Amino acid sequence: MNVSTSENGRSNMLKRMNITNPTQQQKEDAKKKAIEEHCAILFILGAYKYKYGKLIEDLKNDVVRKKDPFPKTVAESCHVLSKWKKTMVASTTTSKV
C-alpha cells in the first residue's frame, strides 16, 4: 500500500510539533508521522463495526468536541482494539406476544 501525505498534512504536523522553521530532516520526520497517524486512523475506522462500532462512534464524537482521541500509530490502534470490551446495550422495548 502506498500512502502519501499532502503538503498541508506535513505543515499541520510541524505546527503540532511547534516547529516554525523546519530543517529538511524535520520536514521528512513530520511527513512520516503524518502518514503513520493517517494509517492508524484508517486502521480503527476499518475495524469490524459490530464489535467496534461504539468505539468508533465515540472517537468521532470526540473529534466533533475538538478532542484528539485517535491513536497516533498503528501499534496503538492495535492495542486499543485488542483491549476494547464491547458493551451490550439492554433493549428498552417490550415485545407484545
PASEBA-1860 file (N, C-alpha, C; in nm, 3 decimals):
! residues 97
1> MNVSTSEN> 0.084/-0.117/0.000/0.000/0.000/0.000/0.089/0.123/0.000 ~ 0.058/0.217/-0.085/0.134/0.341/-0.094/0.049/0.454/-0.041 ~ 0.091/0.510/0.070/0.018/0.621/0.131/0.109/0.742/0.129 ~ 0.054/0.854/0.087/0.133/0.976/0.089/0.057/1.082/0.166 ~ 0.123/1.190/0.193/0.060/1.299/0.265/0.073/1.426/0.183 ~ -0.019/1.514/0.203/-0.014/1.641/0.132/0.082/1.736/0.204 ~ 0.117/1.842/0.137/0.198/1.947/0.198/0.127/2.002/0.322 ~ -0.005/2.011/0.313/-0.085/2.061/0.424/-0.076/1.967/0.545
9> GRSNMLKR> -0.078/1.836/0.521/-0.066/1.739/0.630/0.067/1.752/0.701 ~ 0.173/1.768/0.623/0.306/1.784/0.682/0.314/1.915/0.759 ~ 0.258/2.022/0.703/0.259/2.152/0.771/0.182/2.148/0.902 ~ 0.068/2.080/0.900/-0.010/2.066/1.024/0.067/1.989/1.130 ~ 0.137/1.885/1.088/0.216/1.806/1.182/0.328/1.891/1.240 ~ 0.396/1.971/1.156/0.502/2.058/1.205/0.447/2.160/1.305 ~ 0.327/2.211/1.277/0.265/2.307/1.369/0.237/2.241/1.503 ~ 0.185/2.117/1.499/0.157/2.044/1.623/0.285/2.014/1.701
17> MNITNPTQ> 0.396/2.001/1.627/0.526/1.975/1.690/0.594/2.106/1.733 ~ 0.526/2.220/1.713/0.580/2.352/1.748/0.711/2.383/1.676 ~ 0.718/2.346/1.548/0.836/2.375/1.467/0.796/2.478/1.362 ~ 0.857/2.595/1.369/0.820/2.703/1.277/0.915/2.717/1.159 ~ 1.040/2.684/1.176/1.138/2.694/1.069/1.208/2.559/1.054 ~ 1.139/2.461/0.993/1.191/2.324/0.994/1.309/2.301/0.899 ~ 1.395/2.210/0.943/1.502/2.162/0.856/1.442/2.058/0.761 ~ 1.518/2.016/0.664/1.470/1.912/0.572/1.441/1.783/0.647
25> QQKEDAKK> 1.524/1.748/0.744/1.503/1.627/0.824/1.374/1.637/0.904 ~ 1.347/1.753/0.962/1.223/1.772/1.037/1.101/1.762/0.947 ~ 1.114/1.812/0.824/1.004/1.801/0.727/0.977/1.654/0.694 ~ 1.084/1.578/0.673/1.070/1.435/0.643/1.009/1.359/0.762 ~ 1.055/1.392/0.882/1.001/1.328/1.002/0.853/1.360/1.020 ~ 0.816/1.485/0.995/0.676/1.526/1.007/0.590/1.452/0.904 ~ 0.642/1.434/0.784/0.568/1.361/0.680/0.547/1.216/0.724 ~ 0.651/1.153/0.777/0.638/1.015/0.824/0.536/1.003/0.937
33> KAIEEHCA> 0.540/1.098/1.030/0.444/1.096/1.141/0.302/1.116/1.091 ~ 0.285/1.204/0.994/0.151/1.229/0.939/0.097/1.104/0.870 ~ 0.182/1.036/0.796/0.141/0.912/0.728/0.106/0.805/0.831 ~ 0.189/0.790/0.934/0.163/0.689/1.039/0.031/0.718/1.110 ~ 0.007/0.845/1.142/-0.117/0.881/1.209/-0.238/0.855/1.119 ~ -0.223/0.885/0.991/-0.330/0.859/0.894/-0.362/0.709/0.888 ~ -0.258/0.627/0.883/-0.277/0.482/0.879/-0.343/0.431/1.007 ~ -0.305/0.488/1.121/-0.364/0.447/1.249/-0.513/0.477/1.251
41> ILFILGAY> -0.551/0.593/1.198/-0.693/0.630/1.193/-0.768/0.537/1.098 ~ -0.711/0.511/0.982/-0.776/0.421/0.886/-0.791/0.281/0.945 ~ -0.692/0.237/1.020/-0.698/0.104/1.082/-0.818/0.095/1.176 ~ -0.837/0.196/1.260/-0.951/0.199/1.352/-1.082/0.206/1.275 ~ -1.090/0.296/1.177/-1.215/0.314/1.102/-1.251/0.191/1.020 ~ -1.153/0.109/0.987/-1.178/-0.012/0.911/-1.209/-0.134/0.995 ~ -1.213/-0.116/1.126/-1.239/-0.228/1.217/-1.383/-0.277/1.204 ~ -1.405/-0.399/1.247/-1.535/-0.465/1.242/-1.639/-0.383/1.318
49> KYKYGKLI> -1.735/-0.331/1.246/-1.832/-0.236/1.303/-1.920/-0.296/1.412 ~ -1.951/-0.424/1.402/-2.036/-0.486/1.504/-1.968/-0.482/1.641 ~ -1.841/-0.515/1.643/-1.768/-0.519/1.769/-1.717/-0.381/1.811 ~ -1.671/-0.300/1.715/-1.603/-0.175/1.749/-1.684/-0.051/1.713 ~ -1.810/-0.067/1.675/-1.892/0.045/1.632/-1.905/0.155/1.736 ~ -1.925/0.117/1.862/-1.940/0.216/1.970/-1.809/0.291/1.992 ~ -1.698/0.222/1.986/-1.568/0.286/1.999/-1.549/0.388/1.888 ~ -1.576/0.348/1.765/-1.560/0.438/1.651/-1.652/0.559/1.664
57> EDLKNDVV> -1.775/0.534/1.704/-1.871/0.644/1.725/-1.819/0.741/1.831 ~ -1.769/0.688/1.942/-1.717/0.772/2.049/-1.597/0.855/2.002 ~ -1.507/0.793/1.926/-1.391/0.865/1.874/-1.433/0.978/1.781 ~ -1.529/0.950/1.693/-1.578/1.053/1.601/-1.645/1.167/1.677 ~ -1.723/1.134/1.780/-1.787/1.237/1.861/-1.684/1.323/1.934 ~ -1.575/1.262/1.979/-1.469/1.338/2.044/-1.404/1.437/1.946 ~ -1.392/1.398/1.820/-1.338/1.489/1.719/-1.430/1.611/1.705 ~ -1.560/1.588/1.706/-1.657/1.698/1.697/-1.640/1.792/1.817
65> RKKDPFPK> -1.606/1.736/1.932/-1.586/1.816/2.053/-1.445/1.873/2.061 ~ -1.372/1.865/1.951/-1.236/1.919/1.938/-1.136/1.852/2.031 ~ -1.158/1.725/2.057/-1.060/1.645/2.130/-0.978/1.571/2.024 ~ -0.868/1.513/2.063/-0.783/1.440/1.969/-0.771/1.295/2.018 ~ -0.877/1.216/1.995/-0.884/1.085/2.059/-0.815/0.970/1.985 ~ -0.788/0.987/1.857/-0.740/0.874/1.778/-0.597/0.838/1.813 ~ -0.565/0.709/1.812/-0.426/0.666/1.833/-0.335/0.726/1.726 ~ -0.209/0.744/1.759/-0.114/0.808/1.668/-0.032/0.710/1.586
73> TVAESCHV> -0.034/0.582/1.624/0.040/0.480/1.548/-0.051/0.359/1.527 ~ -0.014/0.279/1.430/-0.090/0.156/1.404/-0.078/0.062/1.524 ~ 0.038/0.061/1.588/0.056/-0.023/1.707/-0.040/0.020/1.819 ~ -0.057/0.150/1.838/-0.153/0.199/1.937/-0.296/0.160/1.898 ~ -0.327/0.168/1.769/-0.460/0.128/1.722/-0.485/-0.019/1.751 ~ -0.387/-0.104/1.725/-0.399/-0.247/1.754/-0.423/-0.270/1.903 ~ -0.350/-0.196/1.986/-0.365/-0.210/2.131/-0.506/-0.172/2.174 ~ -0.555/-0.059/2.125/-0.690/-0.013/2.161/-0.794/-0.118/2.121
81> LSKWKKTM> -0.784/-0.167/1.998/-0.882/-0.266/1.952/-0.872/-0.397/2.030 ~ -0.750/-0.437/2.063/-0.735/-0.565/2.134/-0.787/-0.558/2.277 ~ -0.787/-0.441/2.336/-0.833/-0.424/2.474/-0.977/-0.378/2.485 ~ -1.039/-0.344/2.372/-1.176/-0.291/2.372/-1.274/-0.398/2.416 ~ -1.361/-0.363/2.507/-1.467/-0.452/2.553/-1.598/-0.401/2.497 ~ -1.663/-0.481/2.416/-1.791/-0.442/2.358/-1.895/-0.442/2.468 ~ -1.962/-0.329/2.482/-2.067/-0.320/2.583/-2.200/-0.351/2.517 ~ -2.277/-0.432/2.583/-2.409/-0.467/2.532/-2.510/-0.369/2.590
89> VASTTTSK> -2.594/-0.315/2.505/-2.696/-0.221/2.548/-2.826/-0.299/2.561 ~ -2.885/-0.293/2.678/-3.011/-0.366/2.701/-3.123/-0.298/2.622 ~ -3.206/-0.378/2.563/-3.319/-0.325/2.489/-3.424/-0.274/2.586 ~ -3.478/-0.157/2.557/-3.580/-0.098/2.644/-3.719/-0.116/2.587 ~ -3.726/-0.180/2.472/-3.859/-0.202/2.413/-3.916/-0.332/2.466 ~ -4.046/-0.336/2.479/-4.111/-0.459/2.523/-4.184/-0.519/2.405 ~ -4.177/-0.647/2.395/-4.246/-0.713/2.284/-4.383/-0.761/2.329 ~ -4.476/-0.750/2.240/-4.613/-0.797/2.270/-4.630/-0.933/2.205
97> V> -4.673/-1.026/2.284/-4.692/-1.163/2.235/-4.835/-1.189/2.201
END
